């Protein structure tokens, strides 16, 4: 078994395999429908990552989307949290990727409730809200770590981000699980007129780093600078499918031959 890529950068051969696996989802099997074709979606990205790097796609609400077994230690895995968003243009525009860390609104509000924060008063304490949310993400990682009896070597785990655009550009970035120290960010609920808005923002000198939409979906988003990435791929495009007939019906006919009704 090859050395898992948590200990090194992906090889050009591995990156090409991943690109080609992602390209297969243009045949009608991809999650995203764009015009007359389909494109890979977030679940397809998880499965492609698992296949390419000899991992296991959990396909559940688990903390890590893909587990890559440690070839040297039994029952020990490296966790990959896969994040895919149509935000490639954000990289061009701001130099930041876009990762949705979680949309577990119920769990976020439960955590804030422990601090006595709720819908009526949470906007008065943006710093406390931001620290609590990031602290919860950190605790989720700790709970599955080897040190807590889990099966994941969290210290060697990471976020794997795939940003893409409708123009066909794709780019991978590998980011540390270590989120910014909340005390280094400026937290606020940007106002709308005379009232505080519903978006919590944690910003540094160059823009938004953390955003939380607590009253509209519960998404917690993270915008790391791509210059802080552990690794980044070249920009790539999906491989066009060969000319000819393809799609789920063609695939079914090829798989089942004479069993396919005429």
C-alpha positions as CSV (number, residue, x, y, z in Angstrom):
1,X,0.0,0.0,0.0
2,X,1.4,3.5,-0.9
3,X,2.3,6.0,1.8
4,X,-0.8,8.0,2.5
5,X,-0.7,11.5,1.2
6,X,-1.2,13.0,4.7
7,X,2.6,12.5,5.0
8,X,3.5,14.1,1.7
9,X,1.9,16.0,-1.2
10,X,-0.2,14.1,-3.7
11,X,1.8,12.9,-6.7
12,X,1.0,14.1,-10.2
13,X,-0.2,10.6,-10.9
14,X,-2.6,10.6,-8.0
15,X,-3.9,14.1,-8.9
16,X,-4.5,12.9,-12.5
17,X,-6.4,9.8,-11.2
18,X,-8.6,12.0,-9.1
19,X,-9.2,14.4,-12.0
20,X,-10.2,11.5,-14.3
21,X,-12.4,9.9,-11.6
22,X,-14.2,13.2,-11.1
23,X,-14.6,13.4,-14.9
24,X,-16.6,10.2,-15.1
25,X,-19.5,12.0,-13.4
26,X,-20.2,13.9,-16.5
27,X,-22.0,10.8,-17.9
28,X,-25.3,11.4,-16.2
29,X,-24.3,10.0,-12.8
30,X,-23.1,13.3,-11.3
31,X,-25.1,15.1,-8.6
32,X,-25.1,18.4,-10.4
33,X,-27.1,19.0,-13.6
34,X,-25.7,21.7,-15.8
35,X,-27.3,22.0,-19.2
36,X,-27.3,18.6,-20.9
37,X,-24.6,17.1,-18.8
38,X,-24.0,16.3,-15.1
39,X,-21.0,17.4,-13.0
40,X,-19.5,15.9,-9.8
41,X,-21.1,17.1,-6.6
42,X,-20.0,17.1,-3.0
43,X,-20.8,13.4,-2.5
44,X,-19.0,12.5,-5.7
45,X,-16.0,14.4,-4.5
46,X,-15.9,12.4,-1.3
47,X,-16.2,9.1,-3.2
48,X,-13.5,10.1,-5.7
49,X,-11.1,11.1,-2.9
50,X,-11.7,7.7,-1.2
51,X,-11.1,5.7,-4.4
52,X,-8.0,7.7,-5.4
53,X,-6.3,7.5,-2.0
54,X,-7.3,4.0,-0.9
55,X,-9.7,5.4,1.7
56,X,-13.2,4.8,3.0
57,X,-16.0,7.2,2.2
58,X,-18.1,7.3,5.4
59,X,-21.2,8.8,3.7
60,X,-22.7,9.7,7.1
61,X,-22.8,12.5,9.6
62,X,-19.3,11.5,10.8
63,X,-16.8,14.2,11.6
64,X,-14.6,13.1,8.7
65,X,-15.9,12.3,5.3
66,X,-13.1,10.0,4.3
67,X,-10.9,7.8,6.4
68,X,-7.5,6.8,5.0
69,X,-6.1,3.7,7.0
70,X,-2.6,4.0,8.4
71,X,-0.8,1.2,6.6
72,X,1.6,0.9,9.6
73,X,-0.8,0.8,12.5
74,X,-4.0,-1.3,12.6
75,X,-7.3,0.5,13.4
76,X,-5.7,3.9,13.0
77,X,-6.9,6.3,10.3
78,X,-6.2,9.7,8.9
79,X,-9.3,11.9,8.5
80,X,-10.2,13.9,5.5
81,X,-12.9,16.5,5.7
82,X,-13.9,17.1,2.1
83,X,-15.3,20.5,1.2
84,X,-16.6,21.3,-2.3
85,X,-18.1,24.6,-3.3
86,X,-18.7,26.6,-6.5
87,X,-16.5,29.4,-5.2
88,X,-13.4,29.3,-7.5
89,X,-14.0,32.9,-8.4
90,X,-13.7,33.9,-4.8
91,X,-10.1,32.6,-4.9
92,X,-9.4,34.9,-7.9
93,X,-11.2,37.8,-6.3
94,X,-10.1,37.6,-2.6
95,X,-7.3,35.0,-2.4
96,X,-9.5,32.9,-0.1
97,X,-11.1,29.5,-0.4
98,X,-14.6,28.9,1.0
99,X,-15.3,25.9,3.3
100,X,-18.7,25.2,4.9
101,X,-17.5,23.7,8.2
102,X,-21.0,22.6,9.4
103,X,-24.7,23.4,9.2
104,X,-25.7,21.7,12.4
105,X,-27.9,24.6,13.6
106,X,-29.4,22.6,16.5
107,X,-26.0,21.7,17.9
108,X,-24.7,25.2,17.6
109,X,-27.7,26.7,19.4
110,X,-27.4,24.0,22.1
111,X,-23.8,25.0,22.7
112,X,-24.8,28.7,22.9
113,X,-27.6,27.8,25.3
114,X,-24.9,26.5,27.7
115,X,-23.7,30.1,27.9
116,X,-27.1,31.6,28.4
117,X,-27.2,32.8,24.8
118,X,-30.4,32.6,22.7
119,X,-32.2,34.3,19.8
120,X,-33.1,37.2,22.1
121,X,-29.6,38.1,23.3
122,X,-26.9,36.5,21.2
123,X,-26.3,39.5,19.0
124,X,-25.1,41.4,22.1
125,X,-22.1,39.1,22.5
126,X,-20.6,38.4,19.1
127,X,-17.1,37.5,20.5
128,X,-18.6,34.9,22.9
129,X,-20.7,33.4,20.1
130,X,-17.7,33.2,17.7
131,X,-15.5,31.6,20.3
132,X,-18.2,29.1,21.3
133,X,-18.8,28.0,17.7
134,X,-15.1,27.5,16.9
135,X,-14.6,25.7,20.2
136,X,-17.3,23.3,19.4
137,X,-15.7,22.4,16.0
138,X,-12.4,21.8,17.8
139,X,-14.2,19.6,20.4
140,X,-15.8,17.5,17.7
141,X,-12.4,16.7,16.3
142,X,-11.0,15.9,19.7
143,X,-13.8,13.4,20.4
144,X,-12.7,11.1,17.6
145,X,-9.0,11.4,18.3
146,X,-6.8,8.5,19.3
147,X,-6.2,10.2,22.6
148,X,-9.9,9.9,23.4
149,X,-10.2,6.3,22.3
150,X,-11.2,7.2,18.8
151,X,-9.8,5.7,15.5
152,X,-8.5,8.9,13.9
153,X,-5.1,10.5,14.1
154,X,-6.5,14.0,14.2
155,X,-3.1,15.6,14.3
156,X,-2.4,14.3,10.8
157,X,-5.9,14.9,9.4
158,X,-7.0,17.9,7.3
159,X,-9.6,19.7,5.2
160,X,-9.5,19.0,1.5
161,X,-11.2,21.7,-0.5
162,X,-12.3,21.5,-4.1
163,X,-13.3,24.9,-5.5
164,X,-14.9,25.0,-9.0
165,X,-16.6,27.3,-11.4
166,X,-19.1,27.0,-14.2
167,X,-16.3,28.0,-16.6
168,X,-14.8,24.6,-15.8
169,X,-12.0,25.5,-13.5
170,X,-11.2,23.3,-10.6
171,X,-8.6,23.6,-7.8
172,X,-7.7,21.6,-4.7
173,X,-6.4,23.0,-1.5
174,X,-5.3,21.1,1.6
175,X,-5.8,23.1,4.9
176,X,-5.0,22.4,8.5
177,X,-7.8,21.6,10.9
178,X,-6.5,24.3,13.2
179,X,-8.9,27.2,12.9
180,X,-8.0,30.8,13.7
181,X,-7.7,31.8,17.3
182,X,-11.1,33.6,17.9
183,X,-9.4,36.3,20.0
184,X,-7.4,37.5,16.9
185,X,-10.6,38.2,14.9
186,X,-13.0,41.1,15.0
187,X,-16.5,39.8,15.6
188,X,-19.7,41.6,14.7
189,X,-23.2,41.4,13.4
190,X,-23.0,43.8,10.5
191,X,-25.9,46.2,10.7
192,X,-28.8,46.6,8.3
193,X,-30.0,50.1,8.9
194,X,-30.5,50.7,12.6
195,X,-30.6,47.0,13.6
196,X,-28.0,44.3,13.9
197,X,-28.0,41.8,11.0
198,X,-28.4,38.1,11.3
199,X,-25.0,37.2,10.0
200,X,-22.1,36.8,12.5
201,X,-18.8,37.8,11.0
202,X,-15.3,37.2,12.3
203,X,-12.9,39.3,10.3
204,X,-9.2,40.0,10.0
205,X,-7.6,43.1,8.4
206,X,-8.2,41.8,4.9
207,X,-11.8,40.5,5.2
208,X,-14.2,37.8,6.4
209,X,-12.6,34.7,7.9
210,X,-15.6,33.2,9.7
211,X,-19.3,33.7,8.9
212,X,-22.3,32.1,10.7
213,X,-25.9,32.2,9.5
214,X,-27.5,31.2,12.7
215,X,-31.0,32.1,11.8
216,X,-31.0,31.0,8.2
217,X,-29.7,27.5,7.7
218,X,-27.1,27.4,10.5
219,X,-24.1,27.3,8.1
220,X,-20.7,28.0,9.6
221,X,-18.3,29.1,6.8
222,X,-14.6,29.5,6.9
223,X,-12.6,31.5,4.4
224,X,-8.9,30.7,4.7
225,X,-6.2,32.4,2.6
226,X,-5.0,30.0,-0.1
227,X,-1.5,31.2,0.8
228,X,-1.9,29.4,4.1
229,X,-2.8,26.1,2.5
230,X,-0.6,23.1,3.2
231,X,-0.7,22.2,-0.5
232,X,-2.5,23.4,-3.6
233,X,-3.0,21.7,-7.0
234,X,-2.6,23.4,-10.3
235,X,-5.9,24.6,-11.8
236,X,-7.4,21.8,-13.8
237,X,-10.5,21.0,-16.0
238,X,-12.4,17.8,-16.2
239,X,-11.5,15.5,-19.1
240,X,-14.2,15.6,-21.9
241,X,-16.0,12.4,-22.4
242,X,-15.2,10.5,-25.6
243,X,-17.5,11.2,-28.5
244,X,-20.5,8.9,-28.7
245,X,-23.5,7.9,-26.8
246,X,-23.3,7.9,-23.0
247,X,-25.5,8.4,-20.0
248,X,-27.3,6.2,-17.5
249,X,-29.3,4.3,-20.2
250,X,-26.2,3.5,-22.2
251,X,-24.4,2.4,-19.0
252,X,-27.3,0.1,-18.1
253,X,-27.4,-1.5,-21.6
254,X,-23.6,-2.1,-21.4
255,X,-23.8,-3.6,-17.9
256,X,-26.7,-5.9,-18.5
257,X,-26.5,-6.8,-22.2
258,X,-29.2,-9.3,-23.2
259,X,-31.2,-8.6,-20.1
260,X,-31.9,-5.0,-21.3
261,X,-35.5,-4.9,-22.8
262,X,-35.5,-4.1,-26.5
